[in-house]
Amino acid sequence: MSRPTHEAVGRLAPPPGSAPTVHQADRSTDGRHETGMGPPVDKHTVLIVDDSLTVRMDLHEAFEADGFRSILCANGAEARAAFAGAHFDVAVLDVLLPDADGVELLRELRAHPGREGTVTVLLSSEAEVADRLHGLRTGADEYVGKPYDAGHVVARARQLLGEDPFRIDDRTTVLVIDDSITFREKLRELLEPEGYAVITANSGEEGLRTAADRRPQAVIVDGVMPGIDGATVIRRLRLDPALRDIPCLLMTASDDYATEVQMLEAGADAFVRKQQDLAVVLAKLAAVLRTSAEQLPIEVTGSLHGPGKVLTVTSDRQRLTALGDALRDDGYDVVPAGTGDDALDLLAAQPVDCIVLSFDGAGGAAREICRRIKEVPQIGDTPVIMTGDHDDAMLDCLAAGADDYVRAADGPETLRAHVRGQIRRKQSLDESRRIREELMRRELDAAGERAARQLAETRAALVEELEWRNRELEAFSGSVSHDLRGPLQVISSFAETILDEDDEPLSAQVRHRVERIHAAAGRMADLVESLLILARASRGELRRQRFDLTAIAWQVIGEVSAREPGREIRFTVTDDMTADADEGLVRVILENLINNACKFTGRVAEPLIEVGWSGPGDNPSYYIRDNGAGFPAGKSVELFRPFARLHNAADFPGTGIGLTTVHRAVERHGGEIHAEGENGRGATFWFTLPPAHR
């Protein structure tokens, strides 16, 4: 595919120091710029700095056709003025300017506040690898040698901007390729009222380029055009991994049946004669779009007809130039390198799509370069084509790792075909690998989601079953406890009556036995009462409110002290304590903890019990501290288990349910409780009552 390239010719420029020229993008209707789709709503702006008027205007027209605004500068002074005051997203800088060095301008641009991320392309006839590496290492995003391809520069700018240039808007995009401007406009007038977005190209070569840049949803191509014809366009689209699924409708003025067969065999999805009613175009276009296969939503590889870069390597300057000329005709950006070291240095800084390695007199050196390239993991997959004068060298080159071999005598068209073939093969492999990886990733994600869903369902079922069992257990405990109270009261009452009767005095042995019955019934009644309190603490709705915890603590202390009026216990309660909680449950917590503290300080000469908090704050920690018997260090967790005892029941009697009830009441509030203590050195119980999330 032949593409025009442009040398930096002419030295016409505005006077130094004059203001840069700003051009607004608009639609052109002639020549190759007809591929423009009209200016988008939000345009990007490109700064073009080159002392050649020809280059400036050529790039201006190419960017304008792609919807960019442009700012044109002829020298370094104008560029610096634009750096300081103009807005732009892309900068294309010529390296050789009459009053400045483009690389130094790049350095100045990067130093400007807010310009660090501006996409920058260096344009230069300085094609040496050292110059290219210097520009890239200074901060250029791309380095393009002259002669250049304007479309390549625009497409690379789009890629570097990181946007999706393939869609104009939400409409279906149709590319019309026809050498007749009259017929192109006729199709535009037909399609746009039907809701299609239309882009056009005036040749097969330009159509392939536009398809690569824009990725239309359908292509309408003329069968007979100068250059490559419609059948060839379709065949090349079908060979391109990124474009091969685009539906293609081929049009021709020929009435020959054989032509229709030939076009369809080339890969066209539909065939229309220009003599037919144009309504047929709409109908067939809708049909091919309706039946086109839905593609996987996976990012595709770069198009074979998009911007490409080829590295040529040979020590022969004349052959290096010849290789560049041959490949540049296909629109590639050709990077020449004279040695293997230069090639490896450049590949480390900038990837390429293909490497052409000339097999000249120093055959061993060329094969060694090929081996070195293939040994580097990051670049070893890049296709390497070796060229030489004799078929005898083919086996040695392929054994060295080359992907293909081309005889120099076969001519530039053969070389271009082999380069296209290798890039196409590499892109197909990349696309297949990417699809496999994407499908594998999706399968792993789906498997992970299934496992997470199954785990969540299992956990939910277990939690539901556990909650049900807890409810049943609590209901059973409450029911049993309630049902036991009546019989226990009867037993206790009869035992007490027997002990109080004076008519028939009891023997000492019988009295002892009845007293044991009465005491056991009392202990059982206490246990039943504790179980009822535990059941109430575990069920029912929380009635949260802000209340005075200090006042509640003094009330509980008064009730506890009244049970043992003869004991002297010193109580201290921190003033102004508050809590956002269920007042009834907090009273249960304080009753159990203060009762425990009183019980375990029974053998202390000067018992002291403190009630306080570590607040105030959003979530303070409350505590009840005593100087009593304490408990063995490291066994605090066992305190909150039902019926657990760390002391002898004869020394410190109790039901073993109190601290379990406290733990349940604290948990109901979403809080935590823990104990600190040592044997003989008292204990401190800490608990939290987090406020409800409102």
C-alpha positions as CSV (number, residue, x, y, z in Angstrom):
1,M,0.0,0.0,0.0
2,S,1.7,3.2,-1.1
3,R,1.3,6.3,1.0
4,P,2.7,9.8,0.4
5,T,5.6,10.9,2.5
6,H,6.8,14.4,3.1
7,E,10.3,15.9,3.1
8,A,11.1,19.1,5.0
9,V,11.4,21.5,2.1
10,G,11.2,25.2,1.8
11,R,12.2,27.7,4.5
12,L,9.3,30.1,4.5
13,A,8.4,31.4,7.9
14,P,6.9,34.4,9.7
15,P,9.4,36.9,11.0
16,P,11.1,35.9,14.3
17,G,9.2,36.9,17.3
18,S,5.8,37.1,15.6
19,A,2.8,35.5,17.2
20,P,2.1,31.8,16.4
21,T,-0.7,31.2,14.0
22,V,-3.8,29.4,15.3
23,H,-6.0,27.4,12.9
24,Q,-9.4,26.0,13.6
25,A,-10.2,22.6,12.2
26,D,-13.0,22.3,9.6
27,R,-14.1,19.7,7.1
28,S,-12.3,19.5,3.8
29,T,-14.1,18.0,0.8
30,D,-11.3,17.2,-1.5
31,G,-8.4,14.8,-1.7
32,R,-7.4,12.6,1.1
33,H,-8.5,15.0,3.9
34,E,-12.0,14.0,3.1
35,T,-11.5,11.3,5.7
36,G,-12.2,14.0,8.3
37,M,-15.4,13.5,10.1
38,G,-16.1,17.1,11.0
39,P,-14.9,18.8,14.2
40,P,-15.9,17.0,17.4
41,V,-17.5,18.9,20.2
42,D,-14.4,18.8,22.4
43,K,-11.4,19.3,20.1
44,H,-7.8,18.6,20.9
45,T,-5.2,21.3,20.0
46,V,-1.9,20.5,18.5
47,L,1.2,22.8,18.5
48,I,3.2,22.3,15.3
49,V,6.8,23.8,15.4
50,D,8.7,23.6,12.1
51,D,10.6,26.1,10.1
52,S,9.3,24.6,6.8
53,L,6.1,26.1,5.6
54,T,5.4,22.9,3.6
55,V,5.7,20.7,6.6
56,R,3.6,23.0,8.8
57,M,0.8,23.2,6.4
58,D,0.9,19.5,5.6
59,L,0.7,18.6,9.3
60,H,-1.9,21.3,9.8
61,E,-4.1,19.8,7.1
62,A,-3.7,16.2,8.4
63,F,-4.5,17.2,12.0
64,E,-7.3,19.4,10.9
65,A,-8.9,16.6,8.9
66,D,-8.8,14.5,12.1
67,G,-10.7,17.2,14.1
68,F,-7.8,19.0,15.8
69,R,-7.2,22.7,16.2
70,S,-3.7,23.7,15.3
71,I,-1.2,26.3,16.5
72,L,1.6,26.8,13.9
73,C,5.1,28.1,14.9
74,A,8.0,28.7,12.5
75,N,10.8,29.0,15.1
76,G,11.8,28.6,18.7
77,A,10.7,32.1,19.8
78,E,7.2,31.5,18.6
79,A,7.2,28.1,20.3
80,R,8.3,29.6,23.6
81,A,5.5,32.1,23.4
82,A,3.0,29.3,22.8
83,F,4.5,27.4,25.8
84,A,3.8,30.4,28.0
85,G,0.3,31.3,26.9
86,A,-1.4,28.8,24.6
87,H,-3.4,25.7,25.5
88,F,-2.5,22.6,23.6
89,D,-2.6,18.8,24.2
90,V,0.0,17.6,21.6
91,A,3.3,19.2,20.5
92,V,5.0,18.2,17.3
93,L,8.6,19.7,17.4
94,D,11.1,19.8,14.6
95,V,14.6,19.0,16.0
96,L,16.5,21.4,13.7
97,L,15.3,25.0,13.9
98,P,17.1,28.1,12.8
99,D,17.1,29.6,16.3
100,A,16.6,26.7,18.6
101,D,17.2,23.0,19.2
102,G,14.0,20.9,19.3
103,V,15.3,18.7,22.1
104,E,16.1,21.8,24.2
105,L,12.6,23.0,23.5
106,L,11.2,19.7,24.7
107,R,13.2,20.1,27.9
108,E,11.8,23.6,28.4
109,L,8.3,22.4,27.6
110,R,8.5,19.6,30.3
111,A,9.8,22.2,32.8
112,H,6.7,24.4,32.3
113,P,4.1,23.9,35.2
114,G,1.2,21.9,33.9
115,R,3.0,20.8,30.7
116,E,4.6,17.6,32.1
117,G,2.0,15.3,30.6
118,T,1.7,17.0,27.2
119,V,2.0,14.4,24.4
120,T,5.2,15.3,22.5
121,V,6.4,14.1,19.1
122,L,9.9,14.9,17.8
123,L,10.2,15.3,14.0
124,S,13.6,15.3,12.5
125,S,15.8,14.4,9.5
126,E,18.4,13.4,12.1
127,A,17.9,9.7,11.8
128,E,20.9,8.4,13.7
129,V,20.0,6.0,16.6
130,A,21.9,8.3,19.0
131,D,19.8,11.3,18.1
132,R,16.6,9.2,18.4
133,L,17.6,7.9,21.8
134,H,18.6,11.3,23.0
135,G,15.1,12.7,22.1
136,L,13.3,9.7,23.7
137,R,15.4,9.9,26.9
138,T,14.8,13.6,27.2
139,G,11.1,13.0,27.4
140,A,9.7,12.7,23.9
141,D,6.7,10.3,23.6
142,E,7.5,9.6,19.9
143,Y,10.4,10.3,17.5
144,V,9.5,10.3,13.8
145,G,12.1,10.6,11.1
146,K,11.8,12.6,7.9
147,P,10.6,11.9,5.3
148,Y,7.4,11.2,7.4
149,D,3.9,10.0,6.8
150,A,1.4,12.7,8.0
151,G,-1.3,10.1,8.7
152,H,1.2,8.1,10.9
153,V,1.9,11.2,12.9
154,V,-1.8,12.0,13.5
155,A,-2.6,8.4,14.4
156,R,0.3,8.1,16.9
157,A,-0.8,11.4,18.5
158,R,-4.3,9.9,18.9
159,Q,-2.8,6.7,20.4
160,L,-0.6,8.7,22.8
161,L,-3.6,10.8,24.0
162,G,-5.0,7.5,25.2
163,E,-8.5,8.0,23.9
164,D,-10.7,5.9,21.7
165,P,-10.6,7.5,18.3
166,F,-12.8,4.8,16.8
167,R,-16.2,6.2,17.6
168,I,-17.6,9.5,16.4
169,D,-20.6,9.3,18.7
170,D,-23.2,6.7,19.5
171,R,-24.2,6.3,15.9
172,T,-23.1,3.4,13.7
173,T,-20.1,4.5,11.7
174,V,-19.9,3.6,8.0
175,L,-16.7,4.1,5.9
176,V,-17.4,4.9,2.2
177,I,-14.4,4.2,-0.1
178,D,-14.9,5.5,-3.7
179,D,-12.8,7.6,-6.1
180,S,-15.8,9.6,-7.2
181,I,-16.5,12.5,-4.9
182,T,-20.0,12.8,-6.4
183,F,-20.9,9.2,-5.4
184,R,-19.3,9.6,-2.0
185,E,-21.5,12.6,-1.3
186,K,-24.6,10.9,-2.7
187,L,-24.0,8.0,-0.2
188,R,-23.4,10.5,2.6
189,E,-26.8,12.2,1.8
190,L,-28.4,8.8,1.8
191,L,-26.9,7.4,5.0
192,E,-26.8,10.3,7.4
193,P,-30.6,11.0,7.5
194,E,-30.9,7.3,8.5
195,G,-28.8,7.8,11.6
196,Y,-25.4,6.6,10.3
197,A,-22.2,8.6,10.9
198,V,-20.3,8.7,7.5
199,I,-16.6,8.9,7.0
200,T,-15.1,8.8,3.5
201,A,-11.9,8.0,1.6
202,N,-11.0,8.5,-2.0
203,S,-8.8,5.5,-2.7
204,G,-8.3,1.9,-1.5
205,E,-5.0,2.8,0.2
206,E,-6.6,5.7,2.1
207,G,-9.6,3.6,2.9
208,L,-7.4,0.9,4.6
209,R,-5.6,3.6,6.5
210,T,-8.9,5.2,7.6
211,A,-10.3,1.8,8.7
212,A,-7.3,1.2,10.8
213,D,-7.6,4.7,12.4
214,R,-11.3,4.8,12.9
215,R,-12.5,1.2,13.2
216,P,-15.9,1.7,11.5
217,Q,-18.8,-0.7,12.0
218,A,-19.3,-1.2,8.3
219,V,-17.4,-0.5,5.0
220,I,-19.0,0.4,1.6
221,V,-16.3,0.1,-1.1
222,D,-16.3,0.7,-4.9
223,G,-15.2,-2.3,-6.9
224,V,-13.0,-0.4,-9.4
225,M,-10.6,2.4,-8.3
226,P,-7.2,3.6,-9.3
227,G,-4.5,1.8,-7.3
228,I,-5.9,-1.1,-5.4
229,D,-9.4,-2.2,-6.2
230,G,-12.3,-3.0,-3.9
231,A,-11.7,-6.7,-3.9
232,T,-8.1,-6.1,-2.7
233,V,-9.3,-3.7,0.0
234,I,-11.7,-6.4,1.3
235,R,-9.1,-9.1,1.1
236,R,-6.6,-7.0,3.1
237,L,-9.3,-6.2,5.7
238,R,-10.0,-9.9,6.1
239,L,-6.3,-10.5,6.7
240,D,-6.1,-7.8,9.4
241,P,-6.8,-9.2,12.9
242,A,-8.2,-5.9,14.1
243,L,-10.5,-5.3,11.0
244,R,-11.4,-8.7,9.7
245,D,-14.9,-8.8,11.3
246,I,-16.1,-5.5,9.8
247,P,-19.0,-6.1,7.5
248,C,-18.1,-5.1,3.9
249,L,-20.6,-4.1,1.1
250,L,-19.0,-3.9,-2.3
251,M,-20.5,-1.7,-5.1
252,T,-19.7,-1.7,-8.8
253,A,-21.2,-0.4,-12.1
254,S,-20.4,-3.8,-13.8
255,D,-23.3,-6.0,-14.9
256,D,-21.0,-9.0,-15.3
257,Y,-22.1,-12.0,-13.2
258,A,-18.5,-13.2,-12.9
259,T,-17.6,-9.9,-11.2
260,E,-20.2,-10.5,-8.5
261,V,-18.9,-14.0,-7.8
262,Q,-15.3,-12.6,-7.8
263,M,-16.2,-9.9,-5.3
264,L,-18.1,-12.2,-3.0
265,E,-15.2,-14.7,-3.0
266,A,-12.9,-11.9,-2.0
267,G,-14.8,-11.7,1.3
268,A,-17.5,-9.2,0.6
269,D,-20.6,-9.6,2.8
270,A,-23.0,-8.1,0.2
271,F,-22.9,-6.9,-3.4
272,V,-24.8,-3.9,-4.9
273,R,-24.8,-2.6,-8.4
274,K,-24.6,1.2,-8.7
275,Q,-27.4,1.0,-11.3
276,Q,-29.8,-0.3,-8.6
277,D,-32.0,1.9,-6.5
278,L,-29.9,3.3,-3.6
279,A,-32.6,2.1,-1.2
280,V,-31.0,-1.4,-1.8
281,V,-27.8,0.0,-0.2
282,L,-29.7,0.8,3.0
283,A,-31.5,-2.5,3.1
284,K,-28.3,-4.6,2.5
285,L,-26.3,-2.4,4.9
286,A,-29.0,-3.0,7.6
287,A,-28.9,-6.7,6.8
288,V,-25.1,-7.2,7.1
289,L,-25.1,-5.1,10.4
290,R,-27.9,-7.2,11.8
291,T,-26.3,-10.5,11.0
292,S,-22.7,-9.6,11.8
293,A,-21.2,-11.6,14.6
294,E,-21.1,-10.0,18.0
295,Q,-17.5,-9.7,19.0
296,L,-16.0,-10.3,22.4
297,P,-15.7,-7.0,24.3
298,I,-11.9,-7.5,24.4
299,E,-9.5,-4.8,23.4
300,V,-8.1,-5.8,20.0
301,T,-4.5,-5.5,18.8
302,G,-3.2,-2.8,16.6
303,S,-4.4,-2.8,13.0
304,L,-2.0,-4.0,10.3
305,H,-2.9,-0.8,8.4
306,G,-2.4,1.5,11.3
307,P,0.7,3.4,12.3
308,G,3.7,0.9,12.3
309,K,7.4,1.1,13.1
310,V,10.1,-1.0,11.4
311,L,13.7,-1.2,12.6
312,T,16.2,-1.7,9.8
313,V,19.7,-3.0,10.8
314,T,22.7,-3.1,8.5
315,S,26.2,-1.6,8.4
316,D,25.9,-0.9,4.7
317,R,24.6,2.7,4.4
318,Q,23.4,2.3,0.9
319,R,21.4,-0.8,1.7
320,L,20.1,1.0,4.8
321,T,18.7,3.8,2.7
322,A,17.2,1.3,0.2
323,L,15.4,-0.6,2.9
324,G,14.1,2.6,4.3
325,D,12.8,3.8,0.9
326,A,11.1,0.4,0.2
327,L,9.3,0.2,3.6
328,R,8.4,3.9,3.8
329,D,6.2,3.4,0.7
330,D,3.9,1.3,2.8
331,G,3.6,4.1,5.4
332,Y,5.9,2.6,8.0
333,D,8.0,4.8,10.2
334,V,11.5,3.4,9.4
335,V,14.2,3.5,12.1
336,P,17.7,2.9,10.7
337,A,20.4,1.4,12.9
338,G,24.0,0.7,11.7
339,T,25.0,-1.8,14.4
340,G,23.5,-4.5,16.7
341,D,24.3,-2.4,19.8
342,D,22.4,0.6,18.3
343,A,19.5,-1.7,17.5
344,L,19.4,-3.2,21.0
345,D,19.7,0.3,22.7
346,L,16.8,1.6,20.6
347,L,14.6,-1.5,21.2
348,A,15.1,-1.0,25.0
349,A,13.8,2.5,24.7
350,Q,11.1,2.1,22.1
351,P,9.3,-1.1,20.8
352,V,8.9,-1.7,17.0
353,D,6.5,-3.8,15.0
354,C,9.1,-5.6,12.9
355,I,12.9,-5.8,12.5
356,V,14.6,-6.1,9.0
357,L,18.2,-7.3,9.4
358,S,20.3,-7.2,6.3
359,F,22.5,-10.3,5.8
360,D,25.5,-8.6,4.0
361,G,29.1,-9.7,3.9
362,A,29.5,-10.2,7.6
363,G,27.0,-13.0,7.8
364,G,28.1,-14.3,11.2
365,A,27.7,-10.8,12.7
366,A,24.1,-10.5,11.4
367,R,23.2,-13.9,12.8
368,E,24.7,-13.0,16.2
369,I,22.6,-9.8,16.2
370,C,19.5,-11.9,15.5
371,R,20.4,-14.3,18.4
372,R,20.9,-11.4,20.8
373,I,17.6,-9.8,19.9
374,K,15.7,-13.1,20.3
375,E,17.3,-13.7,23.8
376,V,15.8,-10.5,25.2
377,P,12.5,-11.4,26.9
378,Q,10.7,-8.1,26.3
379,I,11.6,-7.9,22.6
380,G,12.3,-11.5,21.6
381,D,8.7,-11.9,20.2
382,T,9.2,-9.1,17.6
383,P,9.4,-10.6,14.1
384,V,12.8,-10.5,12.6
385,I,13.2,-10.7,8.8
386,M,16.7,-11.2,7.4
387,T,17.6,-10.3,3.9
388,G,20.6,-11.5,1.8
389,D,21.9,-12.1,-1.6
390,H,21.7,-16.0,-1.7
391,D,19.2,-18.7,-0.9
392,D,22.0,-20.7,0.7
393,A,22.0,-18.4,3.7
394,M,18.3,-19.0,4.5
395,L,18.8,-22.1,6.7
396,D,21.6,-20.4,8.8
397,C,19.4,-17.3,9.3
398,L,16.4,-19.3,10.3
399,A,18.5,-21.4,12.7
400,A,19.8,-18.2,14.3
401,G,16.2,-17.3,15.2
402,A,15.0,-15.2,12.2
403,D,11.3,-15.5,11.5
404,D,11.6,-15.1,7.7
405,Y,14.2,-14.7,5.0
406,V,13.9,-12.5,1.8
407,R,16.4,-12.4,-1.1
408,A,17.5,-8.8,-1.8
409,A,17.1,-9.5,-5.5
410,D,13.3,-10.2,-5.1
411,G,12.7,-6.4,-4.9
412,P,11.0,-4.0,-2.5
413,E,7.4,-5.2,-3.1
414,T,8.4,-8.7,-1.9
415,L,10.0,-7.3,1.2
416,R,7.0,-5.2,2.0
417,A,4.7,-8.3,1.5
418,H,6.9,-10.3,3.9
419,V,6.9,-7.5,6.5
420,R,3.1,-7.2,6.3
421,G,2.8,-11.0,6.6
422,Q,5.1,-11.1,9.7
423,I,3.3,-8.2,11.4
424,R,0.0,-9.8,10.6
425,R,1.1,-13.2,12.1
426,K,2.4,-11.4,15.2
427,Q,-0.8,-9.5,15.6
428,S,-2.9,-12.7,15.2
429,L,-0.8,-14.4,17.8
430,D,-1.1,-11.4,20.1
431,E,-4.8,-11.3,19.6
432,S,-5.2,-15.0,20.2
433,R,-3.1,-14.8,23.4
434,R,-5.0,-11.8,24.6
435,I,-8.3,-13.5,24.0
436,R,-7.1,-16.6,25.8
437,E,-5.8,-14.5,28.7
438,E,-9.0,-12.5,28.9
439,L,-11.2,-15.6,28.7
440,M,-9.1,-17.2,31.4
441,R,-9.3,-14.1,33.6
442,R,-13.0,-14.0,33.1
443,E,-13.3,-17.7,34.0
444,L,-11.2,-17.1,37.1
445,D,-13.3,-14.1,38.0
446,A,-16.5,-16.1,37.4
447,A,-15.2,-19.0,39.5
448,G,-14.2,-16.6,42.2
449,E,-17.7,-15.1,42.2
450,R,-19.3,-18.5,42.2
451,A,-17.1,-19.6,45.2
452,A,-17.8,-16.3,47.0
453,R,-21.5,-16.7,46.3
454,Q,-21.6,-20.3,47.5
455,L,-19.6,-19.3,50.6
456,A,-21.9,-16.5,51.3
457,E,-25.0,-18.7,50.9
458,T,-23.4,-21.4,53.1
459,R,-22.5,-18.9,55.7
460,A,-26.0,-17.3,55.6
461,A,-27.5,-20.8,56.0
462,L,-25.3,-21.6,58.9
463,V,-25.9,-18.2,60.6
464,E,-29.7,-18.7,60.1
465,E,-29.5,-22.2,61.5
466,L,-27.4,-21.0,64.4
467,E,-29.7,-18.1,65.1
468,W,-32.7,-20.5,65.0
469,R,-31.0,-22.9,67.4
470,N,-30.1,-20.1,69.7
471,R,-33.6,-18.8,69.7
472,E,-34.9,-22.3,70.4
473,L,-32.3,-22.7,73.2
474,E,-33.2,-19.4,74.7
475,A,-36.9,-20.1,74.5
476,F,-36.3,-23.5,76.1
477,S,-34.2,-22.0,78.8
478,G,-36.8,-19.3,79.5
479,S,-39.7,-21.8,79.4
480,V,-38.0,-24.3,81.6
481,S,-36.9,-21.7,84.1
482,H,-40.4,-20.3,84.2
483,D,-42.0,-23.7,84.7
484,L,-39.5,-24.6,87.4
485,R,-40.3,-21.6,89.6
486,G,-43.7,-22.9,90.7
487,P,-42.5,-26.4,91.9
488,L,-39.5,-24.9,93.5
489,Q,-41.6,-22.4,95.4
490,V,-43.8,-25.3,96.6
491,I,-40.8,-27.3,97.8
492,S,-39.3,-24.3,99.5
493,S,-42.5,-23.3,101.2
494,F,-43.3,-26.8,102.5
495,A,-39.7,-27.2,103.8
496,E,-40.0,-23.8,105.6
497,T,-43.3,-24.8,107.1
498,I,-41.9,-28.1,108.4
499,L,-39.0,-26.3,110.0
500,D,-41.3,-23.8,111.7
501,E,-43.9,-26.3,113.1
502,D,-43.8,-26.6,116.9
503,D,-46.5,-29.3,117.4
504,E,-44.3,-32.1,116.3
505,P,-40.6,-31.3,117.0
506,L,-38.2,-32.7,114.5
507,S,-35.2,-34.9,115.3
508,A,-31.8,-33.3,114.7
509,Q,-31.2,-35.6,111.7
510,V,-34.6,-34.9,110.1
511,R,-34.2,-31.1,110.7
512,H,-30.7,-31.2,109.0
513,R,-32.1,-33.0,106.0
514,V,-35.1,-30.6,105.7
515,E,-32.7,-27.6,106.0
516,R,-30.6,-29.0,103.2
517,I,-33.8,-29.4,101.0
518,H,-34.7,-25.8,101.8
519,A,-31.2,-24.5,100.9
520,A,-31.0,-26.5,97.7
521,A,-34.4,-25.2,96.6
522,G,-33.2,-21.6,97.3
523,R,-30.1,-22.2,95.2
524,M,-32.2,-23.7,92.5
525,A,-34.5,-20.7,92.6
526,D,-31.5,-18.4,92.3
527,L,-30.3,-20.3,89.3
528,V,-33.7,-20.2,87.6
529,E,-33.9,-16.5,88.2
530,S,-30.4,-16.1,86.6
531,L,-31.4,-18.1,83.6
532,L,-34.5,-16.0,83.1
533,I,-32.4,-12.8,83.3
534,L,-30.0,-14.4,80.7
535,A,-32.9,-15.2,78.4
536,R,-34.2,-11.6,78.7
537,A,-30.7,-10.2,78.0
538,S,-30.5,-12.3,74.9
539,R,-33.9,-11.5,73.4
540,G,-36.1,-8.6,72.8
541,E,-35.7,-5.2,71.1
542,L,-33.0,-2.8,72.2
543,R,-34.5,0.4,73.4
544,R,-31.5,2.8,73.0
545,Q,-31.5,6.2,74.6
546,R,-28.9,8.6,76.1
547,F,-29.1,8.4,79.9
548,D,-27.1,9.2,83.1
549,L,-24.9,6.2,83.8
550,T,-23.6,7.8,87.0
551,A,-27.1,7.9,88.5
552,I,-27.9,4.3,87.5
553,A,-24.6,3.2,89.1
554,W,-25.5,4.8,92.4
555,Q,-29.0,3.3,92.3
556,V,-27.5,-0.2,91.8
557,I,-25.0,0.4,94.6
558,G,-27.8,1.4,97.0
559,E,-29.7,-1.8,96.2
560,V,-26.6,-4.0,96.6
561,S,-25.6,-2.3,99.9
562,A,-29.1,-2.8,101.3
563,R,-28.7,-6.6,101.1
564,E,-25.7,-6.4,103.4
565,P,-26.4,-3.5,105.8
566,G,-23.6,-4.5,108.2
567,R,-20.7,-4.4,105.6
568,E,-18.5,-1.3,105.1
569,I,-17.6,-0.9,101.4
570,R,-16.2,2.2,100.0
571,F,-17.7,3.0,96.5
572,T,-16.4,5.7,94.1
573,V,-18.3,6.6,90.9
574,T,-17.1,9.0,88.2
575,D,-19.4,12.0,87.8
576,D,-21.2,12.9,84.6
577,M,-21.0,9.5,82.9
578,T,-23.5,8.9,80.1
579,A,-24.3,6.1,77.7
580,D,-26.3,5.6,74.5
581,A,-27.8,2.1,75.2
582,D,-30.7,0.1,76.6
583,E,-31.0,1.3,80.1
584,G,-32.6,-1.9,81.4
585,L,-29.7,-4.1,80.0
586,V,-27.1,-1.7,81.3
587,R,-28.7,-2.0,84.8
588,V,-28.3,-5.8,84.5
589,I,-24.7,-5.3,83.5
590,L,-24.0,-3.1,86.5
591,E,-25.9,-5.3,88.9
592,N,-23.9,-8.4,88.0
593,L,-20.5,-6.7,88.0
594,I,-21.1,-4.7,91.2
595,N,-22.5,-7.8,92.9
596,N,-19.5,-9.8,91.8
597,A,-17.2,-7.1,93.1
598,C,-18.9,-7.0,96.5
599,K,-18.8,-10.8,96.7
600,F,-15.1,-11.1,95.8
601,T,-14.1,-8.3,98.3
602,G,-15.8,-10.2,101.2
603,R,-12.4,-11.2,102.7
604,V,-10.7,-7.8,102.3
605,A,-10.2,-5.6,105.3
606,E,-11.0,-2.4,103.4
607,P,-13.0,-3.2,100.3
608,L,-13.0,-0.6,97.5
609,I,-15.1,-0.7,94.4
610,E,-14.7,1.9,91.6
611,V,-17.1,2.6,88.7
612,G,-15.7,4.9,85.9
613,W,-14.9,5.4,82.3
614,S,-12.0,6.3,80.1
615,G,-14.0,8.9,78.2
616,P,-15.7,11.1,77.6
617,G,-15.8,10.4,73.8
618,D,-17.8,8.9,71.0
619,N,-17.2,5.3,72.3
620,P,-15.7,5.3,75.8
621,S,-14.7,2.3,77.8
622,Y,-16.5,1.8,81.1
623,Y,-14.9,-0.2,84.0
624,I,-15.8,-1.7,87.4
625,R,-12.6,-2.2,89.5
626,D,-12.2,-3.9,92.9
627,N,-9.4,-4.8,95.3
628,G,-10.8,-8.3,96.0
629,A,-9.7,-11.9,95.3
630,G,-8.9,-11.4,91.6
631,F,-8.5,-14.4,89.4
632,P,-5.6,-16.5,87.9
633,A,-3.8,-14.5,85.2
634,G,-4.4,-15.7,81.6
635,K,-7.8,-17.2,82.4
636,S,-10.0,-14.2,81.9
637,V,-11.7,-15.7,78.8
638,E,-13.1,-18.5,80.9
639,L,-14.9,-16.1,83.2
640,F,-17.7,-15.5,80.6
641,R,-18.5,-19.1,79.9
642,P,-21.7,-20.4,81.4
643,F,-21.3,-22.1,84.8
644,A,-17.5,-21.5,84.6
645,R,-15.8,-21.2,88.0
646,L,-12.2,-20.1,88.8
647,H,-12.8,-20.2,92.6
648,N,-14.2,-22.7,95.1
649,A,-18.0,-22.5,95.3
650,A,-17.9,-22.8,99.0
651,D,-15.7,-19.6,99.3
652,F,-17.6,-17.6,96.7
653,P,-21.1,-19.0,96.1
654,G,-23.0,-18.2,92.9
655,T,-24.9,-19.6,89.9
656,G,-22.1,-19.2,87.3
657,I,-24.5,-17.3,84.9
658,G,-23.9,-13.7,85.9
659,L,-20.9,-12.9,83.8
660,T,-22.4,-14.8,80.9
661,T,-25.4,-12.6,81.1
662,V,-23.1,-9.5,81.2
663,H,-21.2,-10.7,78.1
664,R,-24.5,-11.3,76.2
665,A,-25.9,-7.9,77.1
666,V,-22.7,-6.1,76.0
667,E,-22.6,-8.1,72.7
668,R,-26.3,-7.1,72.1
669,H,-25.0,-3.5,71.9
670,G,-22.2,-4.4,69.6
671,G,-19.6,-3.8,72.3
672,E,-16.8,-5.8,73.8
673,I,-15.9,-6.9,77.4
674,H,-12.7,-8.2,78.9
675,A,-11.2,-8.6,82.4
676,E,-7.9,-7.9,83.9
677,G,-6.6,-9.3,87.2
678,E,-4.3,-11.4,89.3
679,N,-4.9,-13.7,92.3
680,G,-5.2,-11.7,95.4
681,R,-4.8,-8.3,93.6
682,G,-8.3,-7.5,92.5
683,A,-10.0,-7.4,89.1
684,T,-11.1,-4.8,86.6
685,F,-13.9,-5.5,84.1
686,W,-13.8,-3.2,81.0
687,F,-16.7,-3.0,78.5
688,T,-17.9,-0.7,75.7
689,L,-21.3,0.3,74.5
690,P,-20.9,1.7,71.0
691,P,-23.6,4.2,69.9
692,A,-26.0,3.1,67.2
693,H,-25.3,4.1,63.6
694,R,-28.0,6.7,62.8
